[in-house]
Amino acid sequence: MNEAAQMIHRDTEKLVGNSDRIARLAETAAHDTQEVAAASEEQTATTEEMSAAAENLAQMAERLSEQIKRFTI
């Protein structure tokens, strides 16, 4: 009986230790996921800024082209 109780106690300690490790891994994974999400948001914002800048540049090029057409050689 005593030996069975000790074995159950050891198994319980192992279970608690494994549960703690799983909890730490889950916490790390959640933190890493938040970092990836933040990086993705930042990349999206940068891409939107680049797109707006490219659109502005295209409009400026179009206006410049119209101005150049006024000149004749």
FILUMDO-863507 format. One record per residue (C-alpha): residue in three letters; x, y, z. Coordinates in Angstrom, 3 decimals. Layout:
@bakol->Ala, X->X, Y->Y, Z->Z
...
***
This chain:
@bakol->Met, X->0.000, Y->0.000, Z->0.000
@bakol->Asn, X->2.784, Y->2.386, Z->0.969
@bakol->Glu, X->4.719, Y->1.602, Z->-2.207
@bakol->Ala, X->1.632, Y->2.236, Z->-4.345
@bakol->Ala, X->1.058, Y->5.545, Z->-2.583
@bakol->Gln, X->4.678, Y->6.568, Z->-3.212
@bakol->Met, X->4.361, Y->5.611, Z->-6.866
@bakol->Ile, X->1.171, Y->7.657, Z->-7.178
@bakol->His, X->2.932, Y->10.572, Z->-5.484
@bakol->Arg, X->5.888, Y->10.365, Z->-7.923
@bakol->Asp, X->3.540, Y->10.148, Z->-10.887
@bakol->Thr, X->1.599, Y->13.134, Z->-9.586
@bakol->Glu, X->4.825, Y->15.145, Z->-9.245
@bakol->Lys, X->5.781, Y->14.215, Z->-12.815
@bakol->Leu, X->2.341, Y->15.248, Z->-14.006
@bakol->Val, X->2.599, Y->18.602, Z->-12.229
@bakol->Gly, X->6.090, Y->19.160, Z->-13.683
@bakol->Asn, X->4.895, Y->18.322, Z->-17.186
@bakol->Ser, X->1.888, Y->20.593, Z->-16.754
@bakol->Asp, X->4.187, Y->23.439, Z->-15.717
@bakol->Arg, X->6.391, Y->22.888, Z->-18.771
@bakol->Ile, X->3.354, Y->22.842, Z->-21.038
@bakol->Ala, X->2.072, Y->26.057, Z->-19.467
@bakol->Arg, X->5.463, Y->27.761, Z->-20.027
@bakol->Leu, X->5.549, Y->26.565, Z->-23.642
@bakol->Ala, X->2.025, Y->27.839, Z->-24.211
@bakol->Glu, X->2.955, Y->31.191, Z->-22.691
@bakol->Thr, X->6.043, Y->31.431, Z->-24.898
@bakol->Ala, X->4.012, Y->30.507, Z->-27.963
@bakol->Ala, X->1.406, Y->33.147, Z->-27.134
@bakol->His, X->4.112, Y->35.788, Z->-26.680
@bakol->Asp, X->5.771, Y->34.813, Z->-29.966
@bakol->Thr, X->2.405, Y->34.933, Z->-31.714
@bakol->Gln, X->1.837, Y->38.468, Z->-30.415
@bakol->Glu, X->5.262, Y->39.506, Z->-31.708
@bakol->Val, X->4.502, Y->38.050, Z->-35.138
@bakol->Ala, X->1.132, Y->39.816, Z->-35.201
@bakol->Ala, X->2.780, Y->43.127, Z->-34.292
@bakol->Ala, X->5.418, Y->42.661, Z->-36.982
@bakol->Ser, X->2.696, Y->41.847, Z->-39.514
@bakol->Glu, X->0.768, Y->44.988, Z->-38.589
@bakol->Glu, X->3.914, Y->47.057, Z->-38.950
@bakol->Gln, X->4.673, Y->45.484, Z->-42.314
@bakol->Thr, X->1.109, Y->46.142, Z->-43.487
@bakol->Ala, X->1.366, Y->49.789, Z->-42.449
@bakol->Thr, X->4.695, Y->50.146, Z->-44.253
@bakol->Thr, X->3.271, Y->48.521, Z->-47.374
@bakol->Glu, X->0.297, Y->50.898, Z->-47.305
@bakol->Glu, X->2.644, Y->53.875, Z->-46.969
@bakol->Met, X->4.744, Y->52.636, Z->-49.893
@bakol->Ser, X->1.619, Y->52.128, Z->-51.973
@bakol->Ala, X->0.446, Y->55.669, Z->-51.248
@bakol->Ala, X->3.886, Y->57.041, Z->-52.078
@bakol->Ala, X->3.949, Y->55.073, Z->-55.343
@bakol->Glu, X->0.513, Y->56.388, Z->-56.269
@bakol->Asn, X->1.631, Y->59.945, Z->-55.510
@bakol->Leu, X->4.752, Y->59.436, Z->-57.602
@bakol->Ala, X->2.680, Y->58.094, Z->-60.495
@bakol->Gln, X->0.439, Y->61.164, Z->-60.348
@bakol->Met, X->3.455, Y->63.456, Z->-60.297
@bakol->Ala, X->4.934, Y->61.622, Z->-63.290
@bakol->Glu, X->1.665, Y->62.018, Z->-65.165
@bakol->Arg, X->1.587, Y->65.766, Z->-64.460
@bakol->Leu, X->5.213, Y->66.091, Z->-65.493
@bakol->Ser, X->4.498, Y->64.218, Z->-68.709
@bakol->Glu, X->1.619, Y->66.597, Z->-69.449
@bakol->Gln, X->3.883, Y->69.577, Z->-68.848
@bakol->Ile, X->6.593, Y->68.158, Z->-71.101
@bakol->Lys, X->4.066, Y->67.689, Z->-73.925
@bakol->Arg, X->3.599, Y->71.466, Z->-73.995
@bakol->Phe, X->7.132, Y->71.955, Z->-75.209
@bakol->Thr, X->7.906, Y->71.455, Z->-78.867
@bakol->Ile, X->11.267, Y->71.204, Z->-80.455
***
